[in-house]
Amino acid sequence: MTDTLYDGIIEYKDYTGNRRESCDAVVIGSGPTGAVAAWQLVDRGLDVILLEAGPVRRPQDFTLDGAKTLAEVCYEGGLRAMRGKPMVPTMQARVLGGGSHINSAICVRTPQFCFDDWRERYGVDWVDRATLDPHYDRVEAFLGVGPTPADVLGRKNELFRDACNALGIHSEPMPRNVRGCCGCAECFTGCPTRAKQSMDISYIPDAVRKGMRVFTSAQVVAIDHDGRQASGVRAIIVDPSGRPSGHELRVDAKKVILAAGCLATPVLLQKSNVPDPHKQIGKGLQAHPGCALMGIFPDPVDPWFGATQGYQSLEYLRDGFKMETLWAPPAILAVRLPGFGKRLKEYYGKLRYSAFWDSFFALKHSQGRVRARPGRSFNPDVTYRVDRRDIPTIKTGLIKLAELFWAAGAEELLPGIYGVPEVVTRDQGLRPFEQADLKPEHIVLAATHLFSSTRMGPDPKTSVVDPYAELHHLKNCHIVDTGIMPRSPAVNPMLTGMALADRLAGQIAERM
């Protein structure tokens, strides 16, 4: 892959001083929702500028070192976490393509019962499967979304499939936005063959060919507005590590479209003193906390081969959780292994015989909040509390995972849960999980699916944006990232975020 893919994209080395630009629409954030919205707008003939705080990352920049990738690609060195009980780690990418550059390419459509919930709880009656299915179709066709082929599953995914079949649990190959995946399981550190259709090699280059301008290394620090309507944005130019260069970029625009993510968008709105009379911006943050179990098998699994996440079960979505396969660089998986020194090394030696499967949870009672920190920092202050009323859902999800491992032939499980034995053997079965008196702080959780911090809804007193994703209290300023989802989409949110962005961007263009 040559650098011609990024011809026309402004990078850090291209800035020689302050700049001022103007356009019809400026889109902040180059992740899945921002890239789709920008493409839709430029495809309809509008003059569009896309801003990204991070750099362009090319194959020669990739490394198999997971810790190094975290430090280079994610905000706060990959150590960002939501404060609460328990503390829940989370990741947001700072790179062209956003989260699509490091995620596992999972594309799942939200079931209708979630849209029914959005309507009943929040009055969102303008979006459902019937309205979104054409947009799902368009996004999936553009990105080549399809089920993971059998020849790139690898044993970790096949074992999951076989266990589900043995227990009569529905499962299916993961639908992913890839073309020609070889099953190298390096989605996180960087797809070396560029098979993964992340935004930086799909929507963004195509939009540039249509005339869109892209400025990377541009950290937006303010939305220009007069208290009634937005008129543009201001950004500082930062180097690949995020240090300010001293140069500034100002963009005058008829429309400001925020797709910075459900943590960065609220902070930018708050820092810009956007009108928020009912204090809804940043309120009601929701997540999909996930918990993984490690199973050790008698024969080699070689989990580093096969699609990073290639199989899933949607059997228990209505019960509040989804089960799926998982892989990550060993340096990251180390936090799941017990012991130190020689003992930790011994468990590393068992990785070849291991599989990692996880459940993530759509919790009904657990919520958080996003606040801007004082001073110049644009890192969010995020709190999130796992409500004890949601513990039964988490416990059930863990028990179902354990059942799958035993059905697949695992000999041992490493739960990593306080109050459960460090190692659970096959003859112990499910008892250690069933008998555990779990509390939120006992469970090692992580959450990369975040939403609902700038909810859409008809009532300005309980939501931030209207049916056209325009802020209730600031005209010409729209939000199209996952923050507008009123509640959990039950599944991985990327595809639904892109479908919503595709629909909303078309509506914004029609109204200009």
Secondary structure, 3 states (H helix, E strand, C coil): CCHHHHCCEECHHHCCCCEEEEEEEEEECCCHHHHHHHHHHHHCCCCEEEECCCCCCCHHHCCCCHHHHHHHHEHHHHCCEEECCCCEECCCECCCCHHHHCCCCECCCCCHHHHHHHHHHHCCCCCCHHHHHHHHHHHHHHHCEEECCHHHCHHHHHHHHHHHHHHCCCCEECEEEECCCCCCCCCCCCCCCCCECCHHHCHHHHHHHCCCEEECCEEEEEEEECCCEEEEEEEEEECCCCCEEEEEEEEEEEEEEECCCCCHHHHHHHHCCCCCCCCCCCEEEEECCEEEEEEECCCCCCCCCCCCCCEEECCCHHHCEEEEEECCCHHHHHHHCCCCHHHHHHHHCCHHHEEEEEEEECCCCCEEEEEECCCCCCCEEEEEECCHHHHHHHHHHHHHHHHHHHHHCCCEEECCECCCCCCEEHHHCCHHHHCCCCCHHHECCECCCEECCCCECCCCCCCCECCCCEECCCECEEECCHHHCCCCCCCCCHHHHHHHHHHHHHHHHHCC
